[in-house]
Structures are given as structure tokens and as C-alpha cells.
């Protein structure tokens, strides 16, 4: 966990704010809002929280911030170092953002959402990787929103190698 870096961001999300996001998901759904709309703020909060702990900032995802690259993505980058990232690469969440938010909502519903349980979830489930656009298309066909035991298992199911 990158405590010092997290404190520097104006956008740092706290566990109390995650709890508020979870409560709002429940309230919206109770009022008839679909999960698809109700959970979006929690997805953003959860992603910012995790990214601050893993990378140290809350800026939008960019390939230069991510250490883990697929073999194919690294090959393209090595062959053409000044390639435009948007034309070839995507920053991929090993656990889809919706699934990650659902894990946090589940902790909240069991009254187990705390800094310690969030650290566990972030360490276990939050991975960012750079993959090629082709790998991303294949991943979407195989496991777009499906949750696997680990991010690595999801990537392996789609044939993405690191």
C-alpha cells in the first residue's frame, strides 16, 4: 500500500466514501434503478481507491503507468517505441470494474467493509495490464464480465501471456 502517495491526491477515496457509495447502490436499486446505473459511481470510487493504492495516483489509466505488459503488447512497443498507445494498446482490469465493485458491495452488505478488507481485495483482485487491442477483443469474447478466481486466471482463459 502506498500510504504517502495516497494522501497527496485530492481525489483519494476513503472507506467511508466507499460505504456511502454502497449505500447509494442499495437505495437506487430499491427505488427501481437498474444495477447497471446504480453501481456506476461505486465502480469509479472503487477503481480510484485501488489505483491510488497500487499506482499512487488517480489520473486516468495510461499505458505508461502500468508495469505488466502482455508479450504481444511488449513486442509491439519494443519494435516501434514511439507507437501511439491508443492505436495498439489498452489498459485492462484483471477483475472487471463491475465485478470489483460487486465484491466491495458484498463486503459492505456483510458489514465487513474496512480498510483491512479493502487492502485484501485490492491485493488479491486489482491488477492492471497493458494488452493489445486484438487481445482485448478476444478477452471480451471469452470473459468480458465473468469473474475468475484471479485476474491471472481470466487472462490465461483468453490466451493472454505475460
C-alpha positions in Angstrom: 0.0 0.0 0.0 1.3 3.4 -0.9 0.2 5.4 2.1 2.2 8.5 1.4 1.2 8.8 -2.2 -2.5 8.2 -1.5 -2.6 11.1 1.0 -1.3 13.5 -1.7 -4.2 13.1 -4.1 -7.2 15.4 -3.9 -9.2 12.5 -5.3 -8.4 10.0 -2.6 -11.4 7.9 -1.8 -11.9 6.7 1.8 -13.5 3.5 3.1 -16.3 5.7 4.5 -16.9 7.1 1.0 -17.0 3.6 -0.4 -19.6 2.7 2.2 -21.6 5.7 1.1 -21.3 4.5 -2.5 -22.5 1.1 -1.5 -25.5 2.5 0.4 -26.4 4.6 -2.6 -26.3 1.5 -4.8 -28.8 -0.2 -2.5 -31.0 2.9 -2.3 -31.1 3.4 -6.1 -31.9 -0.3 -6.7 -34.6 -0.1 -4.0 -36.1 2.8 -5.9 -36.2 0.8 -9.1 -32.9 1.9 -10.8 -31.2 -1.0 -12.6 -27.9 -2.3 -11.2 -26.2 -1.1 -14.4 -26.9 2.5 -13.5 -27.0 2.2 -9.7 -23.4 0.8 -9.4 -21.5 3.1 -11.7 -20.4 5.6 -9.0 -19.2 2.8 -6.8 -17.3 1.4 -9.8 -15.5 4.7 -10.1 -14.9 5.1 -6.4 -13.5 1.5 -6.1 -11.2 2.0 -9.1 -9.8 5.3 -7.8 -9.3 3.8 -4.4 -7.5 0.7 -5.7 -5.5 2.7 -8.3 -4.2 5.1 -5.6 -3.0 2.1 -3.6 -1.5 0.2 -6.5 -0.1 3.0 -8.7 -0.2 6.0 -6.4 -2.4 8.4 -8.3 -5.9 8.7 -9.5 -5.3 10.1 -13.0 -6.9 8.3 -16.0 -5.3 5.0 -16.9 -2.4 5.3 -19.3 -0.1 2.5 -20.6 3.0 4.3 -19.2 1.7 3.9 -15.6 1.3 0.1 -15.9 4.2 -2.3 -15.4 2.6 -5.5 -16.5 2.5 -5.9 -20.3 1.4 -8.9 -22.4 4.1 -10.5 -24.5 2.4 -9.3 -27.7 2.0 -5.7 -26.4 5.6 -5.6 -25.3 6.7 -6.9 -28.7 4.8 -4.1 -30.4 6.3 -1.5 -28.0 9.8 -2.8 -28.5 9.5 -2.9 -32.3 8.1 0.6 -32.6 8.9 2.5 -29.4 7.1 5.7 -30.5 3.8 3.9 -31.4 0.7 5.7 -30.4 -0.8 3.7 -27.5 -4.4 4.4 -28.4 -3.9 2.7 -31.8 -2.5 -0.6 -30.4 -2.9 -0.9 -26.6 -5.5 -1.0 -23.9 -5.1 -0.8 -20.1 -7.0 -3.9 -18.9 -8.5 -4.5 -15.5 -7.8 -8.1 -14.5 -11.0 -8.1 -12.5 -13.7 -6.2 -14.5 -14.7 -3.0 -12.8 -18.3 -4.2 -12.3 -17.1 -7.4 -10.6 -14.6 -5.5 -8.4 -17.4 -3.1 -7.3 -19.7 -6.1 -6.6 -17.0 -7.6 -4.3 -16.9 -4.3 -2.3 -20.7 -4.2 -2.2 -20.8 -7.7 -0.9 -18.3 -6.8 1.9 -20.5 -3.8 2.8 -23.6 -5.9 2.9 -21.9 -8.4 5.3 -20.8 -5.4 7.4 -17.1 -6.3 6.7 -16.0 -3.3 4.6 -12.9 -1.8 6.4 -9.5 -0.6 5.4 -8.1 -4.0 6.1 -10.6 -5.9 3.9 -10.2 -3.3 1.2 -6.5 -3.8 1.2 -7.1 -7.6 0.9 -9.4 -7.1 -2.0 -7.0 -4.7 -3.8 -4.1 -7.0 -3.3 -6.0 -10.1 -4.4 -8.1 -8.8 -7.2 -6.9 -5.4 -8.6 -4.5 -5.8 -11.5 -3.9 -3.5 -14.4 -2.1 -4.8 -17.5 -1.4 -3.5 -21.0 -2.7 -5.7 -23.7 -3.1 -5.3 -27.4 -6.5 -4.3 -29.0 -6.6 -7.7 -30.6 -6.1 -9.4 -27.2 -8.8 -7.1 -25.7 -11.3 -8.2 -28.4 -10.6 -11.8 -27.7 -10.8 -11.3 -24.0 -14.2 -9.6 -24.4 -15.5 -12.7 -26.3 -14.2 -15.1 -23.7 -14.6 -13.3 -20.4 -15.8 -9.8 -20.7 -17.7 -9.6 -17.4 -17.0 -13.0 -16.0 -15.2 -13.2 -12.7 -12.4 -15.7 -12.3 -10.6 -16.8 -9.1 -7.7 -14.4 -10.0 -7.0 -11.8 -12.7 -4.3 -14.1 -14.0 -6.8 -17.0 -14.5 -9.0 -14.7 -16.5 -6.2 -13.6 -18.8 -5.0 -17.2 -19.1 -8.5 -18.3 -20.2 -8.3 -15.7 -23.0 -4.8 -16.9 -24.0 -3.1 -13.7 -23.0 0.5 -14.4 -22.0 2.8 -12.2 -19.8 
